[in-house]
Amino acid sequence: MGSRIAVFGTGYLGATHAACMAELGHEVIGVDVDESKLAKLAAGEAPFFEPGLDEVLQANIDAGRLNFTSSYAEAAEFADIHFIGVATPQRRGEFAADVNFVDSVVATLAPLLTRPSVIFGKSTVPVGTAARLGAMARELSSLGDAVEVAWNPEFLREGFAVKDTLHPDRIVLGVDVMTPGRAEEAAREVYADILAEGVPFLVTDRETAELVKTAANAFLATKISFINAMAEVCEAAGADVSELADAIGYDARIGRRFLNAGIGFGGGCLPKDIRAFMARAGELGANQALTFLREVDSINMRRRTRMMEMTREVAGGSLIGARVAVLGAAFKPDSDDIRDSPALNIAGQIQLQGASVTVYDPKAIENSRTLFPTLGYAADVREACDGADITLVLTEWEEFRRLEPAYLDSIVRQRRIIDGRNCLDQAKWRGAGWEYRGVGRR
């Protein structure tokens, strides 16, 4: 017999979590204030692109295990276990995270609870948020200590979110160590099938659990910026960063993953999370501990400007009147997410330098057009590259990795390609008579 679960927020994190909890056999209700999003989900369609998610949604709606509502009262009546999966964006004009949406869920839900309940936070929040929300929930609920707030951070990779939810590499749970209740027991019930596979289950205090997610993202961001800093040195020295990454990646202490030089990281997590981490450390009086993250952020942002400069160099010193094809708009492949996308940022910078820019992406065109309406958009690779003086590959979709020079030879005006993700076979493109430039490559 499964648990009865409510998931608040049906964006990327919430919709995936709700569908996957139903897939595990629980009865789930997804809650959101956005009626159009709810209508789409109720029809078995995610409001964003994520491989495999639509099938899981549809199967569990059909099985009667997954429903959606805008009513907090309905959710409070239905479930004993509540997950918070709302957004924590960067605050306007500052580095800190905006936790208003998270606060609002607890403030609205707690007074409606009529029986002992556990609220699990999944959103990425500044350390100390869970303890504050726990106190808020006890104060606002007539149940007092029978309402618990615990933290259970998510570690989803866009493009692999369903797999990462159903087969995670670890489950982390932060509980109130001063007044432990039934949060651990509830989590073990919810994740019973996953734990039966032998997945590590780490139970800690709430502060450590909040920091696990933030620290993981800070480490990954640091690793990406490190290899991009090495790319800058390689370019200056005439070395090859891809071969360098292969060589140091064999060291088990370092590892090859996330050591891909290119145009840097983007998306809705890494950039905002490292900035929020710096801001929170400052509030705690530990700001010196994270000053290195400023350099991580600055190396990352510098990659975008460098790519625009490289395009200008290839164009002969000026982009005015140049026709530039940009392949890729999403911040990573297998996603339609363009939040803080380096690809779109670069396309915009190139356009501001006087170039005519046409963008193609397999999934992110609609989102891109909404955010960057002044860029040109194409329905496929050939349309984007038609008459191009320079072709840029800025998101490493499989479709772009597999491109053959001959496919574009008769379409482009000039055979010049810049590989912003080092995902193409440079020997093949050069051998076919193209001018090829990579990032930190010989």
C-alpha positions as CSV (number, residue, x, y, z in Angstrom):
1,M,0.0,0.0,0.0
2,G,1.6,3.3,-1.1
3,S,1.6,6.6,0.7
4,R,-0.6,9.6,-0.1
5,I,1.6,12.4,-1.3
6,A,1.1,16.0,-2.3
7,V,3.8,17.8,-4.4
8,F,3.7,21.6,-4.4
9,G,5.0,23.2,-7.6
10,T,4.7,21.5,-10.9
11,G,7.6,23.0,-12.7
12,Y,10.7,21.0,-13.7
13,L,11.3,19.6,-10.3
14,G,7.8,19.2,-9.0
15,A,6.2,17.7,-12.1
16,T,9.0,15.1,-12.4
17,H,8.8,14.2,-8.7
18,A,5.0,13.9,-8.7
19,A,5.0,11.6,-11.7
20,C,7.9,9.5,-10.4
21,M,6.3,9.1,-6.9
22,A,3.1,7.8,-8.6
23,E,5.4,5.5,-10.7
24,L,6.6,4.1,-7.4
25,G,3.0,3.1,-6.5
26,H,2.0,6.1,-4.4
27,E,-1.2,8.1,-4.7
28,V,-0.1,11.6,-5.7
29,I,-1.6,15.0,-6.1
30,G,0.3,17.8,-7.8
31,V,-0.5,21.4,-6.6
32,D,0.1,24.6,-8.5
33,V,-1.4,28.1,-8.8
34,D,-1.0,28.1,-12.6
35,E,-4.2,26.6,-14.1
36,S,-2.9,26.4,-17.6
37,K,0.1,24.3,-16.4
38,L,-2.3,22.1,-14.5
39,A,-4.5,21.6,-17.5
40,K,-1.5,20.5,-19.6
41,L,-0.3,18.1,-16.9
42,A,-3.7,16.6,-16.4
43,A,-3.7,15.8,-20.1
44,G,-0.5,13.9,-19.7
45,E,1.8,16.5,-21.1
46,A,4.7,18.1,-19.3
47,P,4.9,21.9,-19.8
48,F,8.6,21.5,-20.7
49,F,10.7,19.0,-22.7
50,E,12.2,16.1,-20.6
51,P,12.8,12.7,-22.2
52,G,10.5,10.0,-21.0
53,L,8.4,12.2,-18.6
54,D,5.3,12.4,-20.8
55,E,5.0,8.6,-20.8
56,V,5.4,8.4,-17.0
57,L,2.8,11.1,-16.5
58,Q,0.3,9.5,-18.9
59,A,0.7,6.0,-17.5
60,N,0.1,7.2,-13.9
61,I,-2.8,9.5,-14.8
62,D,-4.4,6.5,-16.6
63,A,-3.8,4.3,-13.6
64,G,-5.6,6.8,-11.4
65,R,-2.6,7.4,-9.1
66,L,-1.8,10.9,-10.3
67,N,-4.0,14.0,-10.2
68,F,-3.6,17.7,-10.2
69,T,-5.3,20.6,-8.3
70,S,-4.9,24.3,-7.5
71,S,-6.5,23.7,-4.1
72,Y,-4.3,23.6,-1.0
73,A,-7.3,22.6,1.1
74,E,-7.8,19.5,-1.2
75,A,-4.1,18.6,-0.9
76,A,-4.1,19.0,3.0
77,E,-7.1,16.8,3.2
78,F,-5.7,14.2,0.8
79,A,-2.1,13.7,1.9
80,D,0.0,13.1,5.0
81,I,3.3,13.6,3.2
82,H,4.0,16.9,1.4
83,F,6.9,17.7,-0.9
84,I,7.9,21.3,-1.8
85,G,9.3,21.6,-5.3
86,V,8.8,25.3,-6.1
87,A,11.4,27.6,-7.7
88,T,14.0,29.6,-5.7
89,P,15.2,32.1,-8.3
90,Q,17.9,34.7,-7.8
91,R,16.5,37.9,-6.1
92,R,16.3,40.8,-8.4
93,G,19.4,43.0,-8.2
94,E,21.3,40.8,-5.8
95,F,23.0,37.4,-5.5
96,A,20.7,35.9,-2.8
97,A,18.0,33.3,-3.5
98,D,14.4,34.4,-3.4
99,V,12.6,31.9,-1.1
100,N,9.2,33.6,-1.2
101,F,7.6,30.7,-3.1
102,V,8.9,28.1,-0.5
103,D,7.7,30.3,2.4
104,S,4.3,30.7,0.7
105,V,3.7,27.0,0.5
106,V,4.3,26.4,4.2
107,A,2.4,29.6,5.2
108,T,-0.6,28.4,3.2
109,L,-0.4,24.7,3.9
110,A,0.3,24.6,7.6
111,P,-2.9,26.1,8.9
112,L,-4.9,23.7,6.8
113,L,-3.4,20.5,8.2
114,T,-5.7,18.5,10.4
115,R,-3.5,15.4,11.2
116,P,0.2,14.6,11.8
117,S,2.1,15.5,8.6
118,V,5.6,15.6,7.3
119,I,6.7,18.4,4.9
120,F,9.8,17.5,2.9
121,G,11.6,20.3,1.1
122,K,13.2,19.5,-2.2
123,S,13.9,23.0,-3.5
124,T,17.4,24.3,-3.3
125,V,17.4,26.8,-0.5
126,P,19.9,28.8,1.6
127,V,21.2,26.9,4.7
128,G,19.0,27.6,7.7
129,T,15.7,27.8,5.7
130,A,14.4,24.4,6.8
131,A,14.8,25.2,10.5
132,R,13.0,28.5,10.0
133,L,10.2,26.8,8.0
134,G,9.9,24.2,10.7
135,A,9.3,26.8,13.4
136,M,6.8,28.6,11.1
137,A,4.9,25.4,10.4
138,R,4.6,24.6,14.1
139,E,3.4,28.1,14.9
140,L,0.8,28.3,12.1
141,S,-0.6,24.8,12.6
142,S,-3.0,23.8,15.4
143,L,-1.1,20.5,15.5
144,G,2.2,22.0,16.8
145,D,5.0,19.4,16.9
146,A,2.9,16.9,14.9
147,V,3.9,18.9,11.8
148,E,7.5,18.3,10.8
149,V,9.7,20.0,8.2
150,A,12.6,17.9,6.9
151,W,14.9,18.5,3.9
152,N,15.3,16.0,1.1
153,P,17.4,17.7,-1.7
154,E,17.0,16.8,-5.3
155,F,20.0,15.9,-7.6
156,L,18.3,15.8,-11.0
157,R,20.2,16.3,-14.2
158,E,18.0,17.8,-17.0
159,G,17.7,15.2,-19.7
160,F,18.0,12.4,-17.2
161,A,15.5,13.6,-14.6
162,V,13.2,10.5,-14.6
163,K,16.1,8.1,-14.2
164,D,17.7,10.3,-11.5
165,T,14.5,10.3,-9.5
166,L,13.7,6.6,-9.8
167,H,17.4,5.4,-9.6
168,P,19.3,8.1,-7.8
169,D,23.0,7.7,-6.7
170,R,22.0,8.6,-3.1
171,I,19.1,9.9,-1.1
172,V,19.9,12.6,1.5
173,L,17.5,13.4,4.3
174,G,17.9,16.2,6.8
175,V,15.8,16.0,10.0
176,D,15.3,18.1,13.1
177,V,17.8,16.4,15.4
178,M,16.5,18.2,18.5
179,T,13.0,16.9,18.2
180,P,13.2,13.9,15.9
181,G,9.7,12.7,14.7
182,R,8.6,10.4,11.9
183,A,10.3,12.1,9.0
184,E,12.8,9.3,8.5
185,E,10.2,6.6,8.8
186,A,8.0,8.5,6.2
187,A,11.0,8.9,3.8
188,R,11.8,5.2,4.1
189,E,8.1,4.4,3.2
190,V,8.1,6.8,0.2
191,Y,11.5,5.5,-1.1
192,A,11.1,1.9,-0.1
193,D,11.5,0.5,-3.6
194,I,14.5,2.7,-4.3
195,L,16.2,1.8,-1.0
196,A,15.6,-1.9,-1.8
197,E,17.9,-1.5,-4.7
198,G,20.7,-0.7,-2.3
199,V,20.8,3.1,-2.9
200,P,22.7,4.9,-0.1
201,F,20.4,6.7,2.4
202,L,22.1,9.4,4.4
203,V,20.2,10.8,7.3
204,T,21.7,14.0,8.8
205,D,20.7,17.4,10.3
206,R,18.7,19.8,8.1
207,E,21.5,22.2,7.7
208,T,23.9,19.6,6.3
209,A,21.2,18.3,3.9
210,E,20.6,21.9,2.6
211,L,24.4,22.3,2.2
212,V,24.8,19.0,0.3
213,K,22.9,20.3,-2.7
214,T,24.6,23.7,-2.7
215,A,28.1,22.2,-2.2
216,A,27.6,19.7,-5.0
217,N,26.6,22.4,-7.4
218,A,29.5,24.6,-6.3
219,F,31.9,21.7,-6.8
220,L,30.6,21.0,-10.3
221,A,30.7,24.7,-11.3
222,T,34.3,24.9,-10.0
223,K,35.3,21.8,-12.0
224,I,33.8,23.3,-15.2
225,S,35.4,26.7,-14.6
226,F,38.8,25.0,-13.8
227,I,38.9,23.3,-17.2
228,N,37.8,26.5,-18.9
229,A,40.7,28.3,-17.2
230,M,43.0,25.6,-18.5
231,A,41.5,26.2,-22.0
232,E,42.6,29.9,-21.7
233,V,46.1,28.8,-20.8
234,C,46.2,26.2,-23.6
235,E,45.2,28.8,-26.2
236,A,48.0,31.1,-25.0
237,A,50.5,28.2,-24.9
238,G,49.5,26.3,-28.1
239,A,48.4,23.2,-26.2
240,D,45.2,21.2,-26.5
241,V,42.7,21.2,-23.6
242,S,40.8,18.1,-24.7
243,E,43.9,16.0,-24.6
244,L,44.9,17.6,-21.3
245,A,41.4,16.8,-19.8
246,D,41.7,13.1,-21.0
247,A,45.2,12.8,-19.4
248,I,44.2,14.3,-16.0
249,G,40.8,12.6,-16.1
250,Y,42.4,9.2,-15.8
251,D,43.4,10.1,-12.3
252,A,40.6,8.6,-10.2
253,R,40.9,11.5,-7.8
254,I,40.0,13.9,-10.6
255,G,37.8,12.0,-13.0
256,R,36.9,12.9,-16.6
257,R,33.3,13.9,-16.2
258,F,32.5,17.7,-16.2
259,L,36.0,18.4,-17.5
260,N,34.7,19.6,-20.9
261,A,36.0,23.0,-21.9
262,G,33.7,25.2,-23.9
263,I,31.3,28.1,-23.5
264,G,30.7,27.4,-19.8
265,F,27.7,26.4,-17.7
266,G,24.2,28.0,-17.6
267,G,20.7,26.7,-16.8
268,G,18.4,27.4,-13.9
269,C,20.7,25.9,-11.2
270,L,24.5,26.3,-11.2
271,P,24.7,30.1,-11.9
272,K,22.1,31.1,-9.3
273,D,23.0,28.5,-6.8
274,I,26.7,29.5,-6.5
275,R,25.7,33.1,-6.2
276,A,23.1,32.3,-3.5
277,F,25.8,30.2,-1.7
278,M,28.1,33.2,-1.7
279,A,25.4,35.5,-0.4
280,R,24.4,33.1,2.4
281,A,28.0,32.6,3.5
282,G,28.2,36.4,3.8
283,E,25.1,36.5,6.0
284,L,26.6,33.8,8.2
285,G,29.9,35.6,8.6
286,A,31.7,33.0,6.5
287,N,32.1,35.0,3.3
288,Q,35.9,34.5,3.1
289,A,35.3,30.7,2.7
290,L,33.6,31.2,-0.7
291,T,35.5,34.1,-2.3
292,F,36.9,31.6,-4.8
293,L,33.4,31.1,-6.2
294,R,33.5,34.7,-7.5
295,E,36.4,33.7,-9.7
296,V,34.5,30.5,-10.8
297,D,31.5,32.7,-11.8
298,S,33.8,35.2,-13.6
299,I,35.7,32.5,-15.6
300,N,32.3,31.1,-16.6
301,M,30.9,34.5,-17.8
302,R,34.2,35.3,-19.6
303,R,33.7,32.2,-21.8
304,R,30.7,33.9,-23.4
305,T,32.6,37.1,-24.3
306,R,35.5,35.0,-25.5
307,M,33.3,33.1,-27.9
308,M,31.9,36.4,-29.3
309,E,35.5,37.7,-29.7
310,M,36.6,34.4,-31.4
311,T,33.6,34.7,-33.9
312,R,34.7,38.3,-34.6
313,E,38.3,37.2,-35.2
314,V,37.2,34.5,-37.6
315,A,35.0,37.1,-39.4
316,G,38.2,39.1,-40.0
317,G,37.9,41.7,-37.2
318,S,34.3,42.9,-37.6
319,L,30.9,41.2,-37.5
320,I,29.1,44.0,-39.2
321,G,27.2,42.5,-42.1
322,A,28.3,38.9,-41.3
323,R,25.8,36.1,-41.4
324,V,26.2,33.8,-38.4
325,A,24.4,30.4,-37.9
326,V,24.0,29.4,-34.3
327,L,23.3,25.7,-33.7
328,G,21.9,25.3,-30.2
329,A,19.9,27.5,-27.8
330,A,19.2,25.3,-24.8
331,F,21.8,25.4,-22.1
332,K,22.4,21.7,-22.5
333,P,21.2,19.0,-24.9
334,D,18.0,16.9,-24.4
335,S,16.3,19.9,-22.8
336,D,14.3,23.0,-23.9
337,D,15.6,25.0,-20.9
338,I,17.1,28.3,-21.9
339,R,17.5,29.8,-18.4
340,D,20.8,31.7,-18.4
341,S,21.8,29.8,-21.6
342,P,25.3,30.6,-22.7
343,A,24.3,29.8,-26.3
344,L,21.6,32.4,-26.5
345,N,23.7,35.0,-24.6
346,I,26.5,34.6,-27.2
347,A,24.0,34.8,-30.1
348,G,22.7,38.0,-28.6
349,Q,26.2,39.5,-28.2
350,I,27.1,38.6,-31.8
351,Q,23.9,40.3,-33.0
352,L,24.8,43.4,-31.0
353,Q,28.1,43.5,-32.9
354,G,26.2,43.9,-36.2
355,A,25.9,40.4,-37.4
356,S,22.7,38.8,-38.8
357,V,22.2,35.8,-36.5
358,T,20.0,32.7,-37.2
359,V,19.4,30.2,-34.4
360,Y,18.3,26.5,-34.7
361,D,17.7,24.2,-31.7
362,P,15.8,20.8,-31.9
363,K,13.6,21.7,-28.8
364,A,14.2,25.2,-27.5
365,I,13.1,27.5,-30.4
366,E,9.7,28.4,-28.9
367,N,11.2,29.4,-25.5
368,S,14.1,31.2,-27.2
369,R,11.8,33.3,-29.4
370,T,9.8,34.4,-26.4
371,L,13.0,35.6,-24.6
372,F,15.0,36.8,-27.6
373,P,12.5,37.9,-30.2
374,T,15.0,39.9,-32.2
375,L,17.2,36.9,-33.2
376,G,16.4,35.0,-36.4
377,Y,15.1,31.4,-36.0
378,A,15.2,28.5,-38.4
379,A,13.2,25.2,-38.6
380,D,16.3,23.0,-39.2
381,V,20.1,23.1,-39.6
382,R,20.2,23.7,-43.3
383,E,17.8,26.7,-43.0
384,A,20.0,28.2,-40.2
385,C,23.2,27.7,-42.2
386,D,21.8,29.0,-45.5
387,G,24.3,31.7,-46.7
388,A,26.3,31.6,-43.4
389,D,29.8,33.2,-43.2
390,I,30.4,31.4,-39.8
391,T,28.6,28.4,-38.2
392,L,28.7,28.1,-34.4
393,V,27.9,24.9,-32.5
394,L,26.9,26.0,-29.0
395,T,24.8,23.1,-27.6
396,E,26.1,19.6,-28.1
397,W,22.9,18.0,-29.4
398,E,23.6,14.5,-31.0
399,E,22.1,15.9,-34.2
400,F,25.0,18.5,-34.4
401,R,27.7,16.0,-33.3
402,R,26.7,13.8,-36.3
403,L,26.8,16.6,-38.8
404,E,28.8,15.9,-42.0
405,P,30.7,18.8,-43.6
406,A,29.3,17.8,-47.0
407,Y,25.8,18.3,-45.7
408,L,26.5,22.1,-45.3
409,D,29.1,22.6,-48.1
410,S,26.7,23.8,-50.8
411,I,24.6,25.9,-48.3
412,V,27.0,28.1,-46.4
413,R,28.7,31.1,-48.0
414,Q,32.0,30.4,-46.2
415,R,33.2,27.1,-44.7
416,R,34.1,28.3,-41.2
417,I,32.9,26.5,-38.1
418,I,33.5,27.3,-34.4
419,D,33.0,24.4,-32.1
420,G,32.0,26.0,-28.8
421,R,31.6,22.6,-27.1
422,N,34.6,20.7,-28.6
423,C,32.1,18.1,-29.7
424,L,33.0,17.8,-33.4
425,D,35.8,15.8,-35.0
426,Q,38.2,18.6,-35.9
427,A,40.3,16.4,-38.3
428,K,37.2,15.5,-40.3
429,W,36.1,19.2,-40.7
430,R,39.6,20.4,-41.5
431,G,40.1,17.5,-43.9
432,A,36.9,18.6,-45.7
433,G,38.4,22.0,-46.3
434,W,36.7,23.9,-43.5
435,E,38.3,26.4,-41.2
436,Y,37.7,24.8,-37.8
437,R,38.2,26.5,-34.4
438,G,37.5,24.8,-31.0
439,V,38.0,26.0,-27.5
440,G,41.5,25.6,-26.1
441,R,42.4,23.3,-29.1
442,R,45.5,23.3,-31.2
